Amino acid sequence: MTKDNNKIKWKCRRGLWELDIILSKFAEFNYPLLSSDNKFLFEELIDHEDVDLLSWLVTGDKADDISRQGIIDIVLTAHTGRNN
């Protein structure tokens, strides 16, 4: 992992165990494979508060922004192993 990737991985460590699992694994295994646009969207995503991330990634609430929802779907697909 590059220095930038390590920074992203560190930012994925959250106060909630559920988010730690989802985001840390994604950062380690999937983030390096993303396009530059999706990397940017992921970096924006992890800047949100834990309560928002929990809502989108754990409870299944939809984001109000289509591009944000797109990266959420990518993260969730990677987490669940499903290709819907």
N, C-alpha and C positions, 0 to 999 in steps of 0.2 A: 504494500500500500504506500502511496506517495504521502508526502507531508500534508497535502490538502485533503486526501482521503482520511488520514488520521484525525484531522480536525473535524471532519464531518462525523466520523465514528464517535468522537468524544461528545459532539453536540447531540448525538442520538441517545446518550445516557440521560435518562429522565428520572423524575421522582416517583414514577409509577412502574411497577414491575411489568405490567402488560405492555406498556409502551417501550420499555427497555428491550424486551424480547423482540417485538416486531421491528422496531427501528434499528437496533444494533445489528441484528442478523441481515437486514436489508442493506445496511451500510457496508457490511463486510463482504457480502456475496454478490449483491446486485448493483449497488451504486457504481462501481467501476465500469460496468457494462452499459450504463445509460448513455444516451446521446447527450450532447452538451446542453441542449434545451431542457431535457428532463432532469439533468443534474441541477440546473438552475432552479427548476420547479421544486425539486426535492429539498434543496437548500432553503428555499422560501418556506416550504412546508414545515420543516423542523424549527423554524423561528417562531412558530405559533405556540401559544400557551398549551400546557398539558391538557387542560379541560377541553379545548377544541380538538386536539389530536385524539383524545380518548373518545370523544363523540364521533369523529370521522372513522377512526381505525378500529374501534372496539364495538361501539354500539350500532354502527352502521348508518349514522346520519349522513346525509348528502351535503357536500360543500356547496356554497352559493356561487362559486366560480367554476366554470367548466374545465379550465386548465388545471385548477387545483384538484378537482374531482378526478381528472385524468391521472395525475400522479398518485393520488390515493388509491385508485383502482390498480395501478401497477404495483404498489407496495402490498396491497391486500392479496393480489394474485400471487405474488412471490411468497407471501407468508403462508397462504393456504395451499399452494401448489396447484391451484386450479387455473385453467385457461378457458374462461367463459367466453 
